[in-house]
């Protein structure tokens, strides 16, 4: 019997041959694509004074690795500042930008990189620069507190966005009409925002996967021992069970409610009811796990939130007291001194030294 005819008449083998032909065709197509000239995507990073070096590195290093892993100049990155002069990071290192915002440097995508100290940052020339860039229709993003700069320039209206978790409330309070999420990063059309720290790694890996391939993004992640590419909707903060070394879901839910209600504390009895246990059992669980009652634990959370604001904001002590659920500045002062053995004013003064 003619073996070739037998193969043609066997459905399974015919299907296998069809798949082989498709694979061969795809390989040829990939080979042709590989021969096409590479168009390097130019990514700009606008540095705001006191920007985070970690956030900047988390965004630029994956671009460098993508070039290395692919063997092609897929990306270039360019530092920009308001005046072209060196910009100091929050850790004290200074970087020399390639250009000032008034120059004609052309980039295909622009990120604003900012960190602590942007509470009173309102530079109309910078806002105008960002608005002109946005009018070009090119992607525009904010890394860490860079989201706050975009919001003040009026460039996040009707867009979903995110910001470093410490500034979530401040952003929502200043711009109540914005849709602010707790996501690790957020891509809404041509606006890209992400939290600080390593969140930019996952955002840039997403960009690489969309523009090139998931395989390349995975290879880049492996270079940085980033063993899992996180989805955009993942939480910015470490899971409560890892932070506190607990597994009881009721305690996890209670702490979540506490952290989400710093300004308006929820009564302990209400917390117990919301997680489905009696107030007495709630108290016993807290003493067993934390060697303190839930009221003291909640108070400590609010005091630590106040401490951060004293270090990183210029808000008055009265405003900080209100933001952290205290009845007055003197109420905050009494609780603060009892826990930290100094007053809020002394805490703030120590920061300036």
Secondary structure, DSSP 8 states (H G I E B T S, - for coil): --HHHHHHT-HHHHHHHHHHHHHHHHHHHHHHHHHS----EEEEEEE-TTB-HHHHHHHHHHHHHHHHHHTS--EEEEEEESSSS-EEBTTS-EE--SEETTS----SEEEEEE-TT-TT---HHHHHHHHHHHHTT-EEEEEETHHHHHHHTT--TT-EE---GGGHHHHHHHTTTSEE--BSEEEETTEEEE-STTHHHHHHHHHHHHHT-HHHHHHHHHHTT--S---TTSBSS--HHHHHT---HHHHHHHHHHHH-SSS---HHHHHHHHTS-HHHHHHHHHHHHSS-HHHHHHHHHHHHHHHHHHH----HHHHHHHTT-SSHHHHHHHHHHHHSS-HHHHHHHHT-
